Amino acid sequence: MTYLELLIQTCTIRRWTDSGTNDYGSPIKSWGDIATKPCRLVAGAGREIKVGAEVVVSNHRLFLEDVDITERDRVAIGTETYEVLLVSDRQNGTGVHHKECDLVRVS
């Protein structure tokens, strides 16, 4: 079985972006979809991650191919939305093989 065959779910990666301007010329921010990728979401036992001055407990881990995803992006899987707290690159000896992301559910 290959790594890609283990990615049995699909997620949508969302990023906080400018979506235009309001009547006063100020930018309007919103969550925009940047990619839909195969993934695997696994519930975790809880891991403390420092985000700025705050400590947040990650309760899920997401496995993905080597894709464009960063901390503070959001991931939607089904009806649930998660915030990305930490992205870890995993290597196979020749380069980045896949990404593991620690998440916290936001809705």
PADO-460056 format. One record per residue: residue number from 1; x, y, z of N, C-alpha, C in turn. Coordinates in nm, 4 decimals. Layout:
N
+-----+----------+----------+----------+----------+----------+----------+----------+----------+----------+
: num :     n.px :     n.py :     n.pz :    ca.px :    ca.py :    ca.pz :     c.px :     c.py :     c.pz :
+-----+----------+----------+----------+----------+----------+----------+----------+----------+----------+
: NUM :        X :        Y :        Z :        X :        Y :        Z :        X :        Y :        Z :
...
+-----+----------+----------+----------+----------+----------+----------+----------+----------+----------+
END
This chain:
107
+-----+----------+----------+----------+----------+----------+----------+----------+----------+----------+
: num :     n.px :     n.py :     n.pz :    ca.px :    ca.py :    ca.pz :     c.px :     c.py :     c.pz :
+-----+----------+----------+----------+----------+----------+----------+----------+----------+----------+
:   1 :   0.0847 :  -0.1177 :   0.0000 :   0.0000 :   0.0000 :   0.0000 :   0.0893 :   0.1240 :   0.0000 :
:   2 :   0.0576 :   0.2200 :  -0.0857 :   0.1359 :   0.3423 :  -0.0934 :   0.0803 :   0.4475 :   0.0024 :
:   3 :   0.1595 :   0.5510 :   0.0240 :   0.1172 :   0.6599 :   0.1125 :  -0.0114 :   0.7238 :   0.0630 :
:   4 :  -0.0217 :   0.7477 :  -0.0668 :  -0.1402 :   0.8141 :  -0.1216 :  -0.2664 :   0.7311 :  -0.1020 :
:   5 :  -0.2545 :   0.5978 :  -0.0976 :  -0.3706 :   0.5127 :  -0.0744 :  -0.4212 :   0.5239 :   0.0690 :
:   6 :  -0.3390 :   0.5735 :   0.1601 :  -0.3798 :   0.5928 :   0.2990 :  -0.4580 :   0.7224 :   0.3195 :
:   7 :  -0.4510 :   0.8123 :   0.2229 :  -0.5221 :   0.9402 :   0.2314 :  -0.6653 :   0.9181 :   0.1833 :
:   8 :  -0.7534 :   0.8798 :   0.2755 :  -0.8867 :   0.8318 :   0.2398 :  -0.9948 :   0.9393 :   0.2487 :
:   9 :  -0.9586 :   1.0606 :   0.2868 :  -1.0547 :   1.1697 :   0.2973 :  -1.0143 :   1.2809 :   0.2001 :
:  10 :  -1.1013 :   1.3807 :   0.1876 :  -1.0729 :   1.4977 :   0.1050 :  -1.0935 :   1.6217 :   0.1903 :
:  11 :  -0.9993 :   1.7160 :   0.1805 :  -1.0111 :   1.8397 :   0.2567 :  -0.9954 :   1.9603 :   0.1654 :
:  12 :  -1.0535 :   2.0707 :   0.2079 :  -1.0394 :   2.1974 :   0.1373 :  -0.9548 :   2.2888 :   0.2244 :
:  13 :  -0.8455 :   2.3383 :   0.1685 :  -0.7562 :   2.4298 :   0.2405 :  -0.8047 :   2.5716 :   0.2127 :
:  14 :  -0.8227 :   2.6489 :   0.3207 :  -0.8721 :   2.7870 :   0.3093 :  -0.7707 :   2.8837 :   0.3685 :
:  15 :  -0.7579 :   2.9999 :   0.3045 :  -0.6639 :   3.1028 :   0.3505 :  -0.7356 :   3.2363 :   0.3616 :
:  16 :  -0.6982 :   3.3160 :   0.4634 :  -0.7540 :   3.4495 :   0.4878 :  -0.6983 :   3.5424 :   0.3812 :
:  17 :  -0.7831 :   3.5917 :   0.2925 :  -0.7372 :   3.6713 :   0.1789 :  -0.8227 :   3.7946 :   0.1598 :
:  18 :  -0.7716 :   3.8880 :   0.0788 :  -0.8506 :   4.0042 :   0.0386 :  -0.9514 :   3.9581 :  -0.0657 :
:  19 :  -1.0759 :   4.0000 :  -0.0487 :  -1.1778 :   3.9597 :  -0.1457 :  -1.2400 :   4.0807 :  -0.2145 :
:  20 :  -1.1710 :   4.1918 :  -0.2111 :  -1.2214 :   4.3137 :  -0.2729 :  -1.2080 :   4.4309 :  -0.1777 :
:  21 :  -1.2790 :   4.5379 :  -0.2083 :  -1.2766 :   4.6561 :  -0.1225 :  -1.4192 :   4.6990 :  -0.0920 :
:  22 :  -1.4335 :   4.7674 :   0.0217 :  -1.5655 :   4.8194 :   0.0584 :  -1.5853 :   4.9586 :  -0.0031 :
:  23 :  -1.6941 :   5.0251 :   0.0322 :  -1.7260 :   5.1571 :  -0.0251 :  -1.6217 :   5.2627 :   0.0078 :
:  24 :  -1.5425 :   5.2415 :   0.1124 :  -1.4405 :   5.3383 :   0.1533 :  -1.3020 :   5.3033 :   0.1013 :
:  25 :  -1.2914 :   5.1970 :   0.0215 :  -1.1632 :   5.1564 :  -0.0352 :  -1.0797 :   5.0674 :   0.0553 :
:  26 :  -1.1340 :   5.0285 :   0.1701 :  -1.0621 :   4.9396 :   0.2611 :  -1.0797 :   4.7950 :   0.2156 :
:  27 :  -0.9735 :   4.7125 :   0.2320 :  -0.9852 :   4.5734 :   0.1883 :  -1.0855 :   4.4949 :   0.2729 :
:  28 :  -1.1569 :   4.4063 :   0.2069 :  -1.2497 :   4.3150 :   0.2733 :  -1.1802 :   4.1800 :   0.2814 :
:  29 :  -1.1703 :   4.1242 :   0.4018 :  -1.1047 :   3.9949 :   0.4211 :  -1.2090 :   3.8845 :   0.4313 :
:  30 :  -1.1762 :   3.7677 :   0.3772 :  -1.2634 :   3.6519 :   0.3897 :  -1.1806 :   3.5249 :   0.3692 :
:  31 :  -1.2378 :   3.4113 :   0.4063 :  -1.1715 :   3.2824 :   0.3865 :  -1.1953 :   3.2376 :   0.2434 :
:  32 :  -1.0860 :   3.2226 :   0.1683 :  -1.0956 :   3.1762 :   0.0303 :  -1.0369 :   3.0378 :   0.0152 :
:  33 :  -1.1030 :   2.9524 :  -0.0630 :  -1.0525 :   2.8175 :  -0.0890 :  -0.9321 :   2.8260 :  -0.1821 :
:  34 :  -0.8221 :   2.7593 :  -0.1427 :  -0.7038 :   2.7614 :  -0.2293 :  -0.6737 :   2.6249 :  -0.2902 :
:  35 :  -0.7236 :   2.5156 :  -0.2298 :  -0.6990 :   2.3830 :  -0.2860 :  -0.7900 :   2.2800 :  -0.2205 :
:  36 :  -0.8196 :   2.1749 :  -0.2947 :  -0.8893 :   2.0581 :  -0.2416 :  -0.7986 :   1.9389 :  -0.2656 :
:  37 :  -0.7616 :   1.8696 :  -0.1571 :  -0.6592 :   1.7648 :  -0.1644 :  -0.7018 :   1.6401 :  -0.0875 :
:  38 :  -0.6473 :   1.5240 :  -0.1246 :  -0.6686 :   1.4042 :  -0.0431 :  -0.5919 :   1.4179 :   0.0884 :
:  39 :  -0.6487 :   1.3624 :   0.1958 :  -0.5872 :   1.3758 :   0.3272 :  -0.6316 :   1.2612 :   0.4174 :
:  40 :  -0.5799 :   1.2631 :   0.5399 :  -0.6254 :   1.1702 :   0.6433 :  -0.6241 :   1.2451 :   0.7752 :
:  41 :  -0.7384 :   1.2500 :   0.8427 :  -0.7527 :   1.3171 :   0.9707 :  -0.7556 :   1.2124 :   1.0806 :
:  42 :  -0.6725 :   1.2335 :   1.1838 :  -0.6636 :   1.1403 :   1.2954 :  -0.6825 :   1.2190 :   1.4246 :
:  43 :  -0.7696 :   1.1688 :   1.5114 :  -0.7889 :   1.2331 :   1.6418 :  -0.6656 :   1.2095 :   1.7270 :
:  44 :  -0.6236 :   1.3128 :   1.7985 :  -0.5048 :   1.3030 :   1.8829 :  -0.5392 :   1.3087 :   2.0297 :
:  45 :  -0.4404 :   1.2790 :   2.1122 :  -0.4602 :   1.2804 :   2.2569 :  -0.4416 :   1.4195 :   2.3150 :
:  46 :  -0.3992 :   1.5146 :   2.2349 :  -0.3777 :   1.6515 :   2.2828 :  -0.2298 :   1.6816 :   2.2945 :
:  47 :  -0.1879 :   1.7851 :   2.2254 :  -0.0485 :   1.8275 :   2.2255 :  -0.0473 :   1.9785 :   2.2393 :
:  48 :   0.0307 :   2.0291 :   2.3351 :   0.0376 :   2.1731 :   2.3560 :   0.1286 :   2.2369 :   2.2516 :
:  49 :   0.0784 :   2.3424 :   2.1866 :   0.1544 :   2.4140 :   2.0846 :   0.1462 :   2.5621 :   2.1174 :
:  50 :   0.2604 :   2.6282 :   2.1189 :   0.2642 :   2.7715 :   2.1473 :   0.2387 :   2.8483 :   2.0188 :
:  51 :   0.1344 :   2.9317 :   2.0215 :   0.0972 :   3.0156 :   1.9077 :   0.1051 :   3.1588 :   1.9560 :
:  52 :   0.2135 :   3.2264 :   1.9218 :   0.2369 :   3.3609 :   1.9743 :   0.2600 :   3.3515 :   2.1237 :
:  53 :   0.1812 :   3.4245 :   2.2025 :   0.1938 :   3.4207 :   2.3477 :   0.0950 :   3.3228 :   2.4101 :
:  54 :   0.0196 :   3.2535 :   2.3272 :  -0.0870 :   3.1654 :   2.3740 :  -0.0469 :   3.0186 :   2.3547 :
:  55 :  -0.0876 :   2.9329 :   2.4466 :  -0.0665 :   2.7893 :   2.4326 :  -0.2003 :   2.7260 :   2.3975 :
:  56 :  -0.2034 :   2.6545 :   2.2847 :  -0.3252 :   2.5922 :   2.2353 :  -0.3043 :   2.4410 :   2.2340 :
:  57 :  -0.4069 :   2.3657 :   2.2685 :  -0.3982 :   2.2203 :   2.2676 :  -0.4528 :   2.1686 :   2.1348 :
:  58 :  -0.3651 :   2.1048 :   2.0584 :  -0.4038 :   2.0434 :   1.9319 :  -0.4755 :   1.9123 :   1.9619 :
:  59 :  -0.5900 :   1.8900 :   1.8975 :  -0.6628 :   1.7672 :   1.9229 :  -0.6815 :   1.6800 :   1.7988 :
:  60 :  -0.6212 :   1.7194 :   1.6868 :  -0.6268 :   1.6401 :   1.5642 :  -0.4953 :   1.6541 :   1.4878 :
:  61 :  -0.4644 :   1.5535 :   1.4082 :  -0.3474 :   1.5580 :   1.3204 :  -0.3938 :   1.5248 :   1.1794 :
:  62 :  -0.3445 :   1.6030 :   1.0836 :  -0.3817 :   1.5881 :   0.9437 :  -0.2586 :   1.5480 :   0.8639 :
:  63 :  -0.2732 :   1.4467 :   0.7810 :  -0.1660 :   1.4006 :   0.6929 :  -0.2028 :   1.4378 :   0.5498 :
:  64 :  -0.1079 :   1.4998 :   0.4782 :  -0.1286 :   1.5463 :   0.3409 :  -0.0068 :   1.5169 :   0.2561 :
:  65 :  -0.0244 :   1.5264 :   0.1250 :   0.0903 :   1.5258 :   0.0354 :   0.1710 :   1.6534 :   0.0613 :
:  66 :   0.2778 :   1.6746 :  -0.0126 :   0.3556 :   1.7978 :  -0.0017 :   0.2795 :   1.9076 :  -0.0760 :
:  67 :   0.1937 :   1.9807 :  -0.0033 :   0.1076 :   2.0839 :  -0.0617 :   0.1343 :   2.2180 :   0.0054 :
:  68 :   0.0800 :   2.3246 :  -0.0529 :   0.0929 :   2.4595 :   0.0030 :  -0.0074 :   2.4750 :   0.1170 :
:  69 :   0.0431 :   2.4668 :   0.2407 :  -0.0393 :   2.4875 :   0.3586 :   0.0487 :   2.5505 :   0.4655 :
:  70 :  -0.0040 :   2.6473 :   0.5380 :   0.0747 :   2.7172 :   0.6388 :  -0.0047 :   2.7281 :   0.7689 :
:  71 :   0.0667 :   2.7657 :   0.8742 :  -0.0002 :   2.7909 :   1.0008 :  -0.1021 :   2.9029 :   0.9817 :
:  72 :  -0.2131 :   2.8904 :   1.0502 :  -0.3256 :   2.9841 :   1.0473 :  -0.4166 :   2.9656 :   0.9269 :
:  73 :  -0.3830 :   2.8753 :   0.8332 :  -0.4803 :   2.8372 :   0.7315 :  -0.5905 :   2.7593 :   0.8017 :
:  74 :  -0.6982 :   2.7365 :   0.7324 :  -0.8051 :   2.6512 :   0.7844 :  -0.8270 :   2.5362 :   0.6883 :
:  75 :  -0.8773 :   2.4260 :   0.7441 :  -0.9030 :   2.3066 :   0.6656 :  -1.0471 :   2.2637 :   0.6916 :
:  76 :  -1.1234 :   2.2435 :   0.5850 :  -1.2608 :   2.1960 :   0.5972 :  -1.2676 :   2.0516 :   0.5507 :
:  77 :  -1.3214 :   1.9667 :   0.6386 :  -1.3426 :   1.8257 :   0.6059 :  -1.4875 :   1.7944 :   0.6411 :
:  78 :  -1.5671 :   1.7667 :   0.5401 :  -1.7102 :   1.7471 :   0.5633 :  -1.7709 :   1.8757 :   0.6155 :
:  79 :  -1.8382 :   1.8677 :   0.7295 :  -1.9017 :   1.9863 :   0.7880 :  -1.8158 :   2.0508 :   0.8970 :
:  80 :  -1.6998 :   1.9946 :   0.9250 :  -1.6113 :   2.0453 :   1.0301 :  -1.5022 :   2.1345 :   0.9722 :
:  81 :  -1.4634 :   2.2362 :   1.0493 :  -1.3545 :   2.3260 :   1.0104 :  -1.2488 :   2.3254 :   1.1202 :
:  82 :  -1.1227 :   2.3196 :   1.0800 :  -1.0095 :   2.3132 :   1.1725 :  -0.9109 :   2.4235 :   1.1388 :
:  83 :  -0.8436 :   2.4765 :   1.2410 :  -0.7371 :   2.5744 :   1.2200 :  -0.6033 :   2.5035 :   1.2291 :
:  84 :  -0.5132 :   2.5364 :   1.1381 :  -0.3804 :   2.4761 :   1.1362 :  -0.2924 :   2.5489 :   1.2377 :
:  85 :  -0.2409 :   2.4754 :   1.3354 :  -0.1544 :   2.5327 :   1.4379 :  -0.0069 :   2.5160 :   1.4041 :
:  86 :   0.0289 :   2.4008 :   1.3459 :   0.1689 :   2.3701 :   1.3180 :   0.1772 :   2.2807 :   1.1955 :
:  87 :   0.2693 :   2.3125 :   1.1044 :   0.2922 :   2.2307 :   0.9859 :   0.4326 :   2.1725 :   0.9962 :
:  88 :   0.4434 :   2.0403 :   0.9849 :   0.5731 :   1.9721 :   0.9902 :   0.5987 :   1.9029 :   0.8573 :
:  89 :   0.7152 :   1.9329 :   0.7972 :   0.7569 :   1.8647 :   0.6746 :   0.8209 :   1.7324 :   0.7130 :
:  90 :   0.7795 :   1.6246 :   0.6492 :   0.8393 :   1.4934 :   0.6710 :   0.9137 :   1.4535 :   0.5458 :
:  91 :   1.0352 :   1.4032 :   0.5630 :   1.1203 :   1.3717 :   0.4503 :   1.1378 :   1.2216 :   0.4325 :
:  92 :   1.1717 :   1.1833 :   0.3091 :   1.1945 :   1.0429 :   0.2784 :   1.3408 :   1.0142 :   0.2444 :
:  93 :   1.4301 :   1.1060 :   0.2728 :   1.5717 :   1.0886 :   0.2437 :   1.6173 :   1.1646 :   0.1214 :
:  94 :   1.5249 :   1.1982 :   0.0321 :   1.5617 :   1.2737 :  -0.0875 :   1.4938 :   1.4099 :  -0.0928 :
:  95 :   1.3982 :   1.4347 :  -0.0061 :   1.3269 :   1.5621 :  -0.0047 :   1.1995 :   1.5498 :   0.0771 :
:  96 :   1.1180 :   1.6527 :   0.0706 :   0.9936 :   1.6521 :   0.1470 :   0.8994 :   1.5482 :   0.0868 :
:  97 :   0.8504 :   1.4589 :   0.1698 :   0.7612 :   1.3517 :   0.1257 :   0.6146 :   1.3877 :   0.1484 :
:  98 :   0.5850 :   1.4362 :   0.2696 :   0.4484 :   1.4743 :   0.3016 :   0.4481 :   1.5740 :   0.4159 :
:  99 :   0.3307 :   1.6225 :   0.4506 :   0.3158 :   1.7190 :   0.5603 :   0.2247 :   1.6578 :   0.6663 :
: 100 :   0.2578 :   1.6897 :   0.7922 :   0.1734 :   1.6554 :   0.9058 :   0.1369 :   1.7865 :   0.9743 :
: 101 :   0.0083 :   1.8083 :   0.9936 :  -0.0387 :   1.9331 :   1.0519 :  -0.1134 :   1.9056 :   1.1813 :
: 102 :  -0.0804 :   1.9828 :   1.2855 :  -0.1544 :   1.9776 :   1.4097 :  -0.2682 :   2.0777 :   1.3991 :
: 103 :  -0.3896 :   2.0338 :   1.4347 :  -0.5097 :   2.1141 :   1.4162 :  -0.5882 :   2.1287 :   1.5450 :
: 104 :  -0.6721 :   2.2321 :   1.5470 :  -0.7741 :   2.2474 :   1.6516 :  -0.9046 :   2.2783 :   1.5815 :
: 105 :  -1.0114 :   2.2144 :   1.6263 :  -1.1419 :   2.2338 :   1.5618 :  -1.1990 :   2.3700 :   1.5999 :
: 106 :  -1.2490 :   2.4434 :   1.5000 :  -1.3083 :   2.5752 :   1.5246 :  -1.4582 :   2.5772 :   1.5013 :
: 107 :  -1.5092 :   2.4812 :   1.4245 :  -1.6558 :   2.4722 :   1.4058 :  -1.6933 :   2.3359 :   1.3528 :
+-----+----------+----------+----------+----------+----------+----------+----------+----------+----------+
END
